[in-house]
Amino acid sequence: MPTPQQDYYALLGIRRDSSPEDIKRAYLKAAQKLHPDKNTTAGETEIFLGVQQAYEVLSNPQRRTLYDATLPKEAPPPALPYEYRIFYSRPNLVRMNETQMLYVIIELQAPPEARRNSAPPLNVALVLDRSTSMQGEKMDVVKSTAIQVMRNLRPNDVFSVVAFSDRAEVIIPAAYQQDRSRLEARIQMIRPGGATEIFQGLEAGTKEIMRTHDPKRINHIVLITDGHTYGDEQHCLELATKLAERGIGVSSMGIGMEWNDVFLDVLSTRTGMSSAYIANPQDIKKILLEKFNALAQIYAEDATLNLTPIEGMELSYAFRLQPDPSPLTLEDSKIRLGAIFQDTPTRIIFEYMIQPKAVQSDATLCLDGTLNVAIAAHPMPIPSLEMRLQRPVSDSPSADPPPSEIRHALSRLMLYRMQERARKEAESGDVESATQRLQLLATTLLSQGERSLAQTILLEVDTLLKQNTLSEEGSKRIKYGTRALILAQPKKE
């Protein structure tokens, strides 16, 4: 029987109260990453043998009981390979008979030593729309940028290219790209034609990713399209859910005005990623190269928060503030927070609506969940972080102002949410409310010196009044314009 110093729970990255299913799941995940058939890294065979021994003990009820008896009563805090901070909009909640709001920011960051290390190798599939509407400058720039991306790859990166319309073709199979001149010629031969069926491209891209899928790589699909997909949206979303479960992200980019930004937002958000708007073909190169540069700077490829419902506490909104701003959705009690980069903290803001029945005691639990972080470069299983965030309750509000992190986040997020509400009002036929909200948004932006975006909004107000609907181009410019403002540096206080 092992000595008390050997913590098998920590070795598998699980809690002491984990179920047999949790133990088996953690073992299979660790074994896939550490198995000697896949690994030649010094020291990791010993880790794998330790993981095996931990599973043999913990999966046997009798051996587990004997082992638990050797452990100290209080489990030590988990050793986490990342840093985190919590910010609250209020130091306390108030005992009152009305609904009140609370904002919480969770910040995740790579530790200082990790910011100097090389990022894990990539396994990326570039999935390109080659439908008829892509012909001309758009396709020319996409092809030349794909070639530039391939030239910039590191020797141990895996890269594949899929082109799709109403069918998909693998242009470059997933592999280490060495004979690049021949592969560049294959990219140049892509010719537009056919309709847009995104599922065809996603499915083919998924197969290429899975051919060389490795938990020690950043496994990712980058989708570029300029059009609506018809009839296969649900298939795409179901595939995105499966990809997320395998730790595969999907970043999507829409060119021009004809693509469905709502759909691509949901598609990418399901994997913890985001969509991007490319207004002009000449911007394709800049945005696509920035995406690949960002992928090469990922420290942790996925952070997921699993939440337990709390009576009287409603999570009404969640938004990733940085590094790539995007609304987040709660799906099956789970929120995918996205990646953690080497040099940029990941910040998520949560908005809670708190009912009177939740503030009757001296302290209120506002978040009850576990945070799971996947780090390709980390050989050991990473323990789940139990997050139970509480706020004291008193009879009167505190006079202390919210921290600057909260104030800045809300001042910028308010602009994005104003356009969200205006868009929904326009879609429901409430033109008057949408118009008033957009005019207020434009006035606010003008006061902050954002003249170009304010002018775009005022032009869109004219369109709304004349046509009773927002234009495809104008609504995208406003949406992604206000989203980009969230990353603006706060003014010194």
N, C-alpha and C positions, 0 to 999 in steps of 0.2 A: 504493500500500500504506500502511496506517495507521501512525502513529508508535507507539512502545512505550507511550506514556501512555494510549492508547485501549484499554481492557480490554473486549473484546467478550464474554468469558466472564462478567465481572461484570455487564455490561449485560443479559445474558440470565439472570443468576442461576444459572449452572451452573459445574461444575468443569472444569478443563482436560482431564481425561481422559473427559469426557462422550462418550457414543456418538452417532452420527448421529440415532438415535431420540430421545435425550434433547434434543439441540439442536432438533430439529423440534418436539417437545412444548413446550419452553420458549418457542419463538418463537410458536407458535399461541396459547399462554396469554397471552403479553404482547400480541400483536396484538389479541386479543379485548378486552382491557382498555383499550388505548391507541388503537385505530383512530379516525382523525379523524371518521368517520361517526357515531361514538358520543360523541366527546369534543370539548368546546369549552374545556376548561380551559387556561389560559395555560401555555405551555411544554411541554405534553404531546405536541403534534404533533412537536416537535423530538426528543423522546424516542422517539416511534414511528419516526421516520426513522432514528434511530440503531439501534434494534432491527432494522429491516429490513436496514440495512447489515451489522450483526453477523451476521445469518442468512445473507446472501448470501456472506459470506466463510467462515464456519465450516461451512456445508453443502457447500462445494466442497472436496474433499480437497486439491487442489493449492494453492488459495488459503489454506486453513487451515494447511498445512505452512509456507508462506512467512510467514504471519502469526505462527505460533508461534515462528519463528526471531527475531522482533523483541522477544519478551517476555523479561524477566529469568528466570533459572533458578528462583528461588523465588517462588511465587505469594504475593502479600501476603495477610494475613488478611482474610476478608470483612468488609465494613462492614455490620453488622447493625442493623436498626431496632428491636431489642429487646435486653433484658439477660437474662443467665442466670447461675445459680450452681449448684454441685454440692456435695452433702453426702454423706459416707460414714459408715457406722456404725462402721467400723474403720479406723485408719490403715494397717494392713497385714494381709495374710493370712498364714496359718501353714502351713508345709510339714508335712503330717500325712497319715495314712492313713485319715482319716475325712472324711465330708461336713461342710462348714462353711457357714455362712450369711453373707450380706452384704446390707445394705440401702443403697440409693442413692436420694437425693432429687434430682430435677431441678426447679429453680425458674425460671420464665419470667416476665418482667415488662416492662411498657411503660416506655420511657425517660421521665425526668422531664418533658421538654417535651411529650410526647404526652398526659400526664395532664391537661393544661390545655386541650387542643383539643376541638372538637366531634366526637362520634362519627359514623361514617358513617351515612347514611340507611338506614332499614329497608325490607325487602320481606318482610312477614310474613303468613302464612296462618294464621288461627285455625280449627282443625278441631274442630267440636263434635259430640259424641255426642247425638243427639236420640231415642234409642230409648225405648221405653215406660217403662223403669225410671228415666228421667231426669225424669219428670213431677213437678210439685210444686215444692218449695223449691229443689231442685238446679237445675232449668231456669230458674227465676225469677232466681236469683242469677247464673247463667252469663250470661244475656241482659243483665242490668243491668251486669255487669262488662264484657262485650264492648262495650257502649255507652260505658262510662267509658274503656276502652282507646282507643277511636276518638277520643274527645274529647281525650285526652292526646297524640295523635300530633303530630309536627312537620309543617310544611307540605310537606316533601319526602319524607316517609315514604309508602310504598305499603302498603296494607292490604287483605286479603280475608277473607271469612268463608265457611266451608263447613259445612253441617249434614249429618249422615249417620245412617242406621240400617242397613237392608239395601239402601239406595241412597243416593246423595249428591246434594245440591242446592247450587249456588253461590248463597248469599244475597247476598253483596256481591262483585262481581268485583274483581280486583286493579286498583287505580288510586289516584291521589291523591284522598283523600276530602274533597271540598269541600261538596257538598250533604248535610251530615250529618244534618239533620232527617229527610229522606226515607229515608236509609239506616238511621237508628235505628228507624224504623217497620218496616222490613223485618226487622230483628233481633227486634223485639217480636212479630212474626207467626210466629216459629218454634214449631211444635207438636210435642210428643213423639209417637212411634208407631213400631212395627216393632222388629226385632231389631238386634243389634250386629254390624256387619261393618266392622272398622276399615280394611281395605284399600280399601273404597269411598271412605271419607273421605280417606285418605292420597293415593290416586290423584288425586282431584279437587283436593285442596290442592296437590299437585305441579304440576298443570296451571296453576293460578293463579300459583304462584311462577314457573313457567317463562315465563309471558306477559310478565313484567316482570323476568326474571332479569338481574342486572347484577353483574359481579364487584366493582364499587365500592360495592355495598350489602351489608348483613347480610341474607342470604337464609335464611329460617327458617320452620319449621312448628311450631306449638304445638298439640298434640293433647290433648283433654280427653275422658275416657270414664269410665263407672262400671260397665262390664261386660266379661265375657269375649268375645273374638271367636272364632268357631268355623270351622276349616277353611281360613283364609286367612293363618295366621301366617307360613308360608314366603314367600308372596307379599309380605307386609309387609316381611320382613327383606331380601328381594332388592331391593325398592324402596329401602329405607334405604341399602343398599350403593351403589346408583346415585346416590342423593341426596348421599351423602358425597363421591363422586367429583366432583360438581359444586359442592362447597363449600356444600351446603345442610344445615343442622342440623335435628334433630327433637327437641324437648323434649316429654315426655309427662307427663300428670297423671292420676292415678286418684282417683276420688271414692268414699268408702265402703269396702266390704270385698269386693265381688264381682268386681273386676277382677284380671287376672293380672299381678302385679308383676314376676315373673321375665321374662315376655315383654316388657313395656314397658321394663324395664331393658336388655335385649339390643337392642331396637329403637332406643332412644335412644343407647346406647353405640356402636353402629355408626357414628354420625355425630359422635361426640365429646361428646355431650350426656348428660343424665341424666333419670331419672324422679322424680316427686314424689308424695307421699301426702297427700291431702286428707281428713282424717278426718270432718269435719263440713261440711255445705253452707255454713255461715256463714263458713268459712275460705277459700272459693273466691276471693272478691274480693281478700283480702290476698295470697294466693299468686300469683294470676294477674297482679295489678298489679306485684308484685315481679319476676316473670319479664320483663315488658315493660320495666320500668325497667332491669333488668340487660342486656337486649338493647341498649338505648340507650347502654350504657356499654362495649360491646365495642370493644377496640382491634384485636385480631387474631382473626378468626373461626375459625381452625383451625390447630392445630399437630399435625403427624403425625411420628412417629418410625418410620423404616424400619430394621429390624434384620437383621444378618447373624448366623446361628447361630455359636456358639463351642463347640468341643468341650469337654465337661466342665463347661460353665457353663449351668445351666438357670434360665430366668426362670420362677419358680413362682407369682408373684403380682404384680399391678400395680394401683394404686389412686390415683385423684385425690383428694388431701386437701382442696384448695380450688381455685377458689371454690365449686364445687358438688360435694361428695363423691360419688364413684361408683366402683365397680369397673370396671376396664378390661380389654379382651380383646385378645390377640394374634391377628390374622387376616391370613393371607397375609403373614407377616413384618412386619406393620404394626400400630402402636398409635396410635389417634387420641386425643391428649391433651386435646383440647377447646379452648375459646376462651381468650384472654388479655384481661383487662379493664383498663380505664384505671387503676383505683385499687387493684386487688387482685392480688397475684402468683398465678400458677397453679403448684401444687406437685403433683408426681407421685412416689410412692414405689414402688420396685421391690424385690422380694425375690428373691435369687439363692441357689440351692443349688449349691455348688461341689464338684466331685468331686476326689479326690486327684490325678488325672492332670493337672488344670489348674493345680496349684501346684508344679510341679517346677522352674521357672526362677526367676529373681530378680524377675520382675514378671509379673503376670497381667492379660490383657485381659479386662475383665468386661463391657464394652458396646462393640459395634462397629456404628455405624449413622450415618444422616444425619437431621437434623431439618429439616423443611420447615414454614415458617410462612406463612400467607396473611393479608395485611393489606389490606383493601379500600381504605383511605385512602392507601396508599403507591403512588405512580405507577410506581416502578421495580420490575422483577422482583427478588424477594428471594432471595439466594443460599442454597443448602442449607448447613447447618452440619454439617461432618463431626465426629462424636462418637466418639472412641476413648478410653474411660475405663479406666485401669489402676490396679492396686494393687500396691505392693511386696510381696514374699514374704520372710518370714524364718523362722527356726527356732523362735521363741518369740513369743507374743502380746504386744502392747503393753499397758501399764498405763493408757494414756490412755482416759478415758470417751468414749462417743459424744457428738457435739455435741448441744446442747439441742434443736435442730430435729428430730433423729432420735428422741431420747428422748420428746419430747412426742407426736410422730406415732405412735410405736409404742404408747404408753400408751393412746391413744384408739382407734387402729385395732384393738388387741387385743380391745376390747369388741365391736366390730362383727363381727370374725371369729369370736368365740365364738358369737354368735347364728347366723352362717352355718353353722358346724359342727353346732350343735344342730339346726338346721332340716334339714340333710341326714341327720342320724342319725334324726330323727323320721320323715322320709319313707322311709327304708330299713327302718323297723320296729324300730330299736334305741332303744326308749323309755327304757330305763334310763340309757344314756349321755347321751341328749338331756336327760333330767331332771336328771342330775347337773351337766351343763354349764350349764343354765339357772339352777340354784340357785347355782352358783358365780358366775355373771354377776350375779345379783341381789345377792348378798353384796358383791361388789366395788362395785357401783353404790351400795349403801347406805353403804359406807365413804367414798364420794366425795360424799355428800350428794344423790345423784340418787334421792330417795325415790319420786317418782311413777312413774318408769320401772321401778324395782325392784319396786314393787307390781304393775305390769302384768305383769311376768315371773312373779312368784309366782302370780298368778291363772292365767296360762297354763300353769304347771306342773300346777296342779290339773286343768285341762282335758285336758292330755296324759295324766295318770294315769288319768282317768276314761274318755277316749274313744280313747286310743292315737294321737292325732293333734293337731296344733296347729290352733287356729281361724284362719279367714281374717283376722279383725280383729286378733286378738292377735299373730299372726306379723308383720303389717304394722306394727303399732305398735312392736314390738320392733326390727324391721329399720330402719325410718326414724328411730326414736328414737335408736338407737345410732349411726346414720349422722350425725345432726345433732350429736351430741356431739363429732365430729371437728373441728368448727369452733369449739369452745369455746376461749377464750383460755387460754394456759398460765399457770400460777401462777408468780410471780416466784421465781427461784432465788437 
